[in-house]
Amino acid sequence: MSTVNLTANLCVTGGRCQTASPTYYCHYNTVLQTCHEDVVIPVNLRVYRPPGECLLPDNTVARVVGGIFAPPSSKVLIDVLSILPYPGDPKADNYEDNILDDTSVAMWGVWAVINNAEYGADSKTRFFNLAVSDYVRDGTKSFMLGCIYDGNSVRWSRTPAPNINTAIYVYGLLKDVNEQGNLSIVVDHVALSLGSGTIAGRGGGGPDRGDKGSRRRRKFAAAAVDEYRADDVNQRDDTSVPATYSPSKETMASVADDSSNLMTRSGKRRAT
């Protein structure tokens, strides 16, 4: 079992259509930026394109999530799962003013460890390689990915290196291209020795998108609430009540008064 995904802000150019197959796609050229400003990796993006949909103009910046195939010393192929172009005219001088300032390339997935970790020249940083595969360009493709435990970070000083021939989950940021021509990432999160029975995820229903009734549709997944309002209870289900909410003394006194008045009017408390 293996999967590898990537997300980044990418500037696309050279849009062109592919209509030879029953499924319509469009292709774009872009690059992945490493931690070295003068080192970029050429990329071909493939995006599903419904018939009649317009191509993105050259130099459009978009937030991209996709599956990746990165053979050594070669062009990277990305099959896009989600692409969200930033609004505006790419030809305008102020186009980049409203773009998220993020040049990082994040990668994550479940991969197999193929060698024991080795120490770098500083005797603190550790390196190991992973076998990576995913379904890209209509077939399963495999490549090797280098991983780095940053020796300058205290958080990794006591983290054990993964065992060879085990499956691990890794999230990290693209660093550079190593001596073998493979992409390498700096590990930011790792789950070691995943077993066949490991289940990760979250329960419950989908998120409240804030578009019920006359409410304005949100463009984000969560919102900070300064104060819990009791009148919202009738508009939301119980799962939306903040877990940390506790009623104030004034609220409790009001509830007690209401209960007392109810008993006075009815002569007895209604069974519940």
ROGUKE-640372 format. One record per residue (C-alpha): x, y, z; residue in three letters. Coordinates in pm, 1 decimal, always signed. Layout:
N
FIMAR        u        v        w code
FIMAR        X        Y        Z  Ala
...
//
This chain:
272
FIMAR        u        v        w code
FIMAR     +0.0     +0.0     +0.0  Met
FIMAR   +136.5   +340.7    -95.1  Ser
FIMAR    +11.6   +684.4   -184.4  Thr
FIMAR   +179.9  +1019.8   -232.6  Val
FIMAR    +22.9  +1363.6   -258.7  Asn
FIMAR   +149.1  +1716.6   -296.0  Leu
FIMAR    +13.6  +2066.4   -244.3  Thr
FIMAR   +164.3  +2400.4   -345.3  Ala
FIMAR   +100.4  +2739.7   -500.6  Asn
FIMAR   +195.5  +2689.3   -865.7  Leu
FIMAR   +217.4  +2934.0  -1155.4  Cys
FIMAR    +97.1  +2766.3  -1474.9  Val
FIMAR   +172.6  +2842.4  -1839.8  Thr
FIMAR   +131.4  +2683.1  -2181.5  Gly
FIMAR   -216.1  +2539.3  -2134.9  Gly
FIMAR   -315.9  +2288.9  -2401.5  Arg
FIMAR   -594.2  +2034.9  -2448.0  Cys
FIMAR   -572.9  +1658.5  -2477.8  Gln
FIMAR   -876.5  +1508.2  -2649.5  Thr
FIMAR   -737.2  +1184.0  -2790.7  Ala
FIMAR   -882.9   +977.4  -2504.5  Ser
FIMAR  -1250.8   +952.6  -2399.2  Pro
FIMAR  -1167.9  +1169.6  -2097.3  Thr
FIMAR  -1078.6  +1532.8  -2159.7  Tyr
FIMAR   -765.7  +1671.6  -1994.6  Tyr
FIMAR   -561.6  +1985.8  -2017.7  Cys
FIMAR   -189.1  +2010.8  -1953.3  His
FIMAR    +13.0  +2295.3  -1808.2  Tyr
FIMAR   +381.3  +2367.6  -1752.2  Asn
FIMAR   +506.6  +2475.2  -1410.8  Thr
FIMAR   +794.9  +2419.2  -1167.0  Val
FIMAR   +847.3  +2311.3   -806.7  Leu
FIMAR  +1058.9  +2549.4   -599.3  Gln
FIMAR  +1318.0  +2386.0   -370.7  Thr
FIMAR  +1472.3  +2555.1    -66.8  Cys
FIMAR  +1742.5  +2685.2   -300.9  His
FIMAR  +1608.8  +2976.3   -504.8  Glu
FIMAR  +1818.4  +2883.4   -808.6  Asp
FIMAR  +1702.6  +2519.6   -812.3  Val
FIMAR  +1361.4  +2448.0   -962.7  Val
FIMAR  +1213.6  +2122.0  -1091.5  Ile
FIMAR  +1015.8  +2119.3  -1419.9  Pro
FIMAR   +661.5  +1981.4  -1390.2  Val
FIMAR   +379.9  +1877.2  -1620.4  Asn
FIMAR    +31.3  +1920.0  -1468.8  Leu
FIMAR   -261.1  +1718.6  -1598.3  Arg
FIMAR   -604.7  +1849.5  -1503.0  Val
FIMAR   -943.8  +1698.9  -1584.4  Tyr
FIMAR  -1127.7  +1945.6  -1806.6  Arg
FIMAR  -1498.1  +1915.9  -1880.0  Pro
FIMAR  -1577.8  +1988.8  -2245.5  Pro
FIMAR  -1623.8  +2360.2  -2308.4  Gly
FIMAR  -1425.7  +2479.2  -2005.7  Glu
FIMAR  -1169.0  +2749.0  -2082.7  Cys
FIMAR   -796.7  +2705.3  -2028.6  Leu
FIMAR   -626.2  +2908.8  -1757.9  Leu
FIMAR   -435.7  +3211.9  -1889.7  Pro
FIMAR    -56.4  +3202.1  -1877.9  Asp
FIMAR    +97.2  +3299.7  -1541.5  Asn
FIMAR   -217.2  +3213.5  -1345.5  Thr
FIMAR   -130.3  +3113.7   -987.1  Val
FIMAR   -336.0  +2831.8   -837.6  Ala
FIMAR   -343.1  +2624.7   -521.4  Arg
FIMAR   -288.2  +2270.6   -644.4  Val
FIMAR   -333.5  +1932.0   -476.0  Val
FIMAR   -241.6  +1622.1   -671.3  Gly
FIMAR    -77.7  +1284.0   -702.9  Gly
FIMAR   +284.6  +1288.5   -809.8  Ile
FIMAR   +536.4  +1080.0  -1003.2  Phe
FIMAR   +894.9  +1204.1   -971.5  Ala
FIMAR  +1147.0   +985.5  -1156.8  Pro
FIMAR  +1513.4  +1071.2  -1088.7  Pro
FIMAR  +1660.0  +1362.6  -1284.3  Ser
FIMAR  +1349.9  +1398.1  -1497.9  Ser
FIMAR  +1033.2  +1605.5  -1535.1  Lys
FIMAR   +781.5  +1554.6  -1254.5  Val
FIMAR   +428.4  +1446.4  -1349.9  Leu
FIMAR   +132.6  +1561.2  -1137.6  Ile
FIMAR   -226.7  +1445.0  -1178.4  Asp
FIMAR   -430.8  +1723.5  -1023.6  Val
FIMAR   -698.7  +1633.4   -766.3  Leu
FIMAR   -791.4  +1993.8   -688.2  Ser
FIMAR   -694.6  +2323.1   -848.3  Ile
FIMAR   -811.6  +2662.1   -715.7  Leu
FIMAR   -690.5  +2955.9   -926.3  Pro
FIMAR   -642.2  +3284.0   -744.5  Tyr
FIMAR   -883.5  +3547.5   -878.8  Pro
FIMAR   -769.1  +3841.5  -1085.5  Gly
FIMAR   -597.2  +3919.1  -1411.6  Asp
FIMAR   -250.0  +3758.9  -1431.5  Pro
FIMAR   -141.6  +4048.0  -1656.2  Lys
FIMAR   -223.2  +4310.2  -1391.7  Ala
FIMAR    +66.1  +4460.6  -1193.0  Asp
FIMAR   -115.4  +4401.8   -861.4  Asn
FIMAR   -220.9  +4041.4   -938.3  Tyr
FIMAR    +14.0  +3889.1   -680.6  Glu
FIMAR    -92.1  +4128.1   -403.0  Asp
FIMAR   -381.9  +3900.6   -301.3  Asn
FIMAR   -198.2  +3569.7   -339.6  Ile
FIMAR   -103.6  +3368.3    -32.3  Leu
FIMAR   +269.0  +3418.1    +28.1  Asp
FIMAR   +370.2  +3052.7    +39.3  Asp
FIMAR   +649.9  +2909.6   -174.4  Thr
FIMAR   +668.5  +2578.1    +12.4  Ser
FIMAR   +583.4  +2243.6   -144.6  Val
FIMAR   +423.2  +1999.3   +100.2  Ala
FIMAR   +420.1  +1623.5    +41.2  Met
FIMAR   +257.9  +1344.2   +241.3  Trp
FIMAR   +170.8   +978.5   +211.2  Gly
FIMAR   +222.3   +621.1   +329.0  Val
FIMAR   +553.0   +479.6   +209.6  Trp
FIMAR   +789.3   +183.8   +262.2  Ala
FIMAR  +1132.6   +229.7   +421.3  Val
FIMAR  +1405.0    +75.8   +203.8  Ile
FIMAR  +1723.9   +145.2   +398.5  Asn
FIMAR  +1847.7   +216.4   +749.5  Asn
FIMAR  +1895.8   +581.1   +843.7  Ala
FIMAR  +2242.8   +729.5   +801.1  Glu
FIMAR  +2391.5  +1031.1   +978.5  Tyr
FIMAR  +2504.8  +1340.2   +792.6  Gly
FIMAR  +2829.1  +1530.8   +834.1  Ala
FIMAR  +2696.7  +1709.3  +1144.3  Asp
FIMAR  +2640.5  +1371.9  +1319.2  Ser
FIMAR  +2285.8  +1484.3  +1402.9  Lys
FIMAR  +2085.3  +1499.6  +1080.5  Thr
FIMAR  +1959.0  +1160.7   +959.5  Arg
FIMAR  +1874.7  +1049.3   +608.4  Phe
FIMAR  +1676.1   +751.6   +480.6  Phe
FIMAR  +1498.1   +656.7   +157.9  Asn
FIMAR  +1141.5   +553.4    +90.3  Leu
FIMAR   +981.9   +354.8   -190.6  Ala
FIMAR   +688.3   +556.7   -321.7  Val
FIMAR   +415.1   +464.8   -566.7  Ser
FIMAR    +79.7   +601.5   -674.5  Asp
FIMAR   -169.4   +583.4   -959.1  Tyr
FIMAR    -56.4   +857.4  -1196.6  Val
FIMAR   -113.1   +896.4  -1571.8  Arg
FIMAR   -341.4   +595.0  -1595.3  Asp
FIMAR   -110.5   +349.2  -1421.4  Gly
FIMAR    +77.0   +271.9  -1099.6  Thr
FIMAR   +421.2   +434.4  -1101.6  Lys
FIMAR   +700.5   +404.7   -847.7  Ser
FIMAR   +996.7   +620.0   -752.4  Phe
FIMAR  +1232.1   +684.2   -460.9  Met
FIMAR  +1200.9   +972.8   -214.8  Leu
FIMAR  +1466.3  +1091.3    +29.1  Gly
FIMAR  +1363.9  +1186.6   +384.2  Cys
FIMAR  +1553.1  +1399.9   +634.2  Ile
FIMAR  +1532.3  +1424.9  +1012.6  Tyr
FIMAR  +1659.9  +1779.1  +1073.2  Asp
FIMAR  +1941.4  +1751.4  +1327.9  Gly
FIMAR  +1914.3  +2120.5  +1415.5  Asn
FIMAR  +1562.9  +2069.1  +1552.8  Ser
FIMAR  +1530.1  +1946.6  +1912.7  Val
FIMAR  +1202.6  +1769.1  +1833.1  Arg
FIMAR  +1384.9  +1505.9  +1624.1  Trp
FIMAR  +1676.9  +1439.1  +1860.5  Ser
FIMAR  +1498.0  +1149.9  +2034.7  Arg
FIMAR  +1269.2  +1035.7  +1755.3  Thr
FIMAR  +1369.9   +683.0  +1647.7  Pro
FIMAR  +1455.5   +621.3  +1286.3  Ala
FIMAR  +1206.0   +398.3  +1102.6  Pro
FIMAR  +1282.7    +30.4  +1065.4  Asn
FIMAR  +1368.2   -101.1   +723.4  Ile
FIMAR  +1083.9   -274.1   +532.8  Asn
FIMAR   +813.1   -104.5   +741.0  Thr
FIMAR   +535.8   +126.6   +622.5  Ala
FIMAR   +529.4   +478.5   +766.4  Ile
FIMAR   +320.6   +790.9   +721.3  Tyr
FIMAR   +521.8  +1105.5   +651.3  Val
FIMAR   +436.6  +1473.2   +604.6  Tyr
FIMAR   +716.5  +1706.4   +503.5  Gly
FIMAR   +833.2  +1998.2   +291.0  Leu
FIMAR  +1034.7  +1966.6    -28.1  Leu
FIMAR  +1400.0  +2053.6    +32.4  Lys
FIMAR  +1600.7  +1977.6   -280.5  Asp
FIMAR  +1717.6  +1710.2   -523.3  Val
FIMAR  +1971.1  +1469.7   -371.5  Asn
FIMAR  +2282.9  +1322.9   -529.4  Glu
FIMAR  +2082.6  +1036.7   -683.7  Gln
FIMAR  +1852.1  +1285.0   -858.1  Gly
FIMAR  +1558.1  +1206.2   -628.7  Asn
FIMAR  +1338.6  +1457.0   -448.6  Leu
FIMAR  +1408.4  +1489.0    -77.4  Ser
FIMAR  +1183.6  +1628.9   +194.9  Ile
FIMAR  +1239.9  +1751.6   +549.7  Val
FIMAR  +1013.1  +1550.4   +778.1  Val
FIMAR   +762.9  +1756.7   +976.4  Asp
FIMAR   +543.6  +1470.3  +1100.6  His
FIMAR   +587.0  +1092.4  +1099.7  Val
FIMAR   +389.0   +788.5  +1215.1  Ala
FIMAR   +611.9   +481.9  +1241.9  Leu
FIMAR   +544.2   +113.2  +1175.9  Ser
FIMAR   +191.4   +129.0  +1041.1  Leu
FIMAR    +18.8   -207.6  +1066.5  Gly
FIMAR   -240.7   -356.7   +835.4  Ser
FIMAR   -509.5   -278.8  +1092.3  Gly
FIMAR   -420.8    +88.5  +1133.0  Thr
FIMAR   -715.4   +317.9  +1074.9  Ile
FIMAR   -678.9   +692.6  +1057.3  Ala
FIMAR   -952.9   +943.9  +1008.8  Gly
FIMAR  -1231.1  +1134.7  +1175.7  Arg
FIMAR  -1590.7  +1051.1  +1244.4  Gly
FIMAR  -1907.3  +1251.7  +1224.3  Gly
FIMAR  -2081.0  +1421.2   +937.5  Gly
FIMAR  -1956.7  +1680.6   +695.8  Gly
FIMAR  -1863.4  +2034.0   +799.9  Pro
FIMAR  -2120.9  +2307.2   +851.0  Asp
FIMAR  -2047.8  +2523.5   +546.6  Arg
FIMAR  -2252.0  +2813.8   +675.6  Gly
FIMAR  -2478.4  +2824.6   +366.4  Asp
FIMAR  -2805.8  +2711.1   +527.5  Lys
FIMAR  -3105.8  +2936.2   +486.2  Gly
FIMAR  -3017.0  +3299.7   +429.5  Ser
FIMAR  -2667.9  +3276.5   +577.2  Arg
FIMAR  -2381.2  +3390.4   +362.4  Arg
FIMAR  -2173.0  +3104.8   +227.7  Arg
FIMAR  -1833.3  +3077.8   +391.3  Arg
FIMAR  -1509.8  +3054.3   +195.2  Lys
FIMAR  -1326.6  +2876.5   +475.5  Phe
FIMAR  -1366.6  +2560.6   +681.4  Ala
FIMAR  -1381.3  +2701.9  +1035.5  Ala
FIMAR  -1453.1  +3021.9  +1221.3  Ala
FIMAR  -1352.6  +3149.5  +1565.1  Ala
FIMAR  -1647.0  +3221.6  +1796.3  Val
FIMAR  -1597.1  +3491.9  +2059.2  Asp
FIMAR  -1910.3  +3414.3  +2256.8  Glu
FIMAR  -2161.8  +3131.8  +2251.8  Tyr
FIMAR  -2513.5  +3260.1  +2187.3  Arg
FIMAR  -2810.8  +3061.5  +2318.6  Ala
FIMAR  -3033.4  +3165.5  +2025.4  Asp
FIMAR  -2806.2  +2966.7  +1793.6  Asp
FIMAR  -2920.5  +2640.7  +1953.2  Val
FIMAR  -3243.0  +2644.7  +1752.5  Asn
FIMAR  -3048.9  +2690.6  +1430.2  Gln
FIMAR  -2779.5  +2427.3  +1477.8  Arg
FIMAR  -2760.7  +2067.3  +1588.9  Asp
FIMAR  -2606.6  +1967.3  +1922.3  Asp
FIMAR  -2269.4  +1887.3  +1764.7  Thr
FIMAR  -2213.6  +2256.6  +1688.0  Ser
FIMAR  -2214.8  +2362.7  +2055.3  Val
FIMAR  -1857.1  +2439.7  +2163.6  Pro
FIMAR  -1724.0  +2160.4  +2383.5  Ala
FIMAR  -1570.7  +2416.0  +2619.9  Thr
FIMAR  -1894.0  +2614.0  +2674.6  Tyr
FIMAR  -2015.4  +2650.9  +3033.0  Ser
FIMAR  -2315.8  +2872.5  +3120.9  Pro
FIMAR  -2260.6  +3188.0  +3321.7  Ser
FIMAR  -2411.7  +3250.0  +3666.9  Lys
FIMAR  -2661.5  +3491.3  +3510.6  Glu
FIMAR  -2773.6  +3224.6  +3261.5  Thr
FIMAR  -2814.4  +2964.0  +3538.3  Met
FIMAR  -3017.0  +3212.3  +3749.8  Ala
FIMAR  -3242.6  +3283.0  +3451.2  Ser
FIMAR  -3299.2  +2911.3  +3393.7  Val
FIMAR  -3382.5  +2862.3  +3764.3  Ala
FIMAR  -3635.6  +3146.4  +3755.7  Asp
FIMAR  -3800.8  +3002.9  +3444.6  Asp
FIMAR  -3828.0  +2660.8  +3608.3  Ser
FIMAR  -3979.2  +2812.7  +3925.0  Ser
FIMAR  -4239.3  +3003.9  +3722.9  Asn
FIMAR  -4327.5  +2691.6  +3530.0  Leu
FIMAR  -4391.6  +2497.4  +3853.2  Met
FIMAR  -4602.7  +2785.1  +3992.2  Thr
FIMAR  -4824.7  +2792.9  +3682.5  Arg
FIMAR  -4866.8  +2416.8  +3642.3  Ser
FIMAR  -4868.0  +2316.3  +4009.2  Gly
FIMAR  -4623.1  +2036.2  +3939.4  Lys
FIMAR  -4313.3  +1972.0  +3732.9  Arg
FIMAR  -4372.5  +1814.1  +3394.6  Arg
FIMAR  -4222.6  +1465.9  +3368.7  Ala
FIMAR  -3928.2  +1433.6  +3132.1  Thr
//
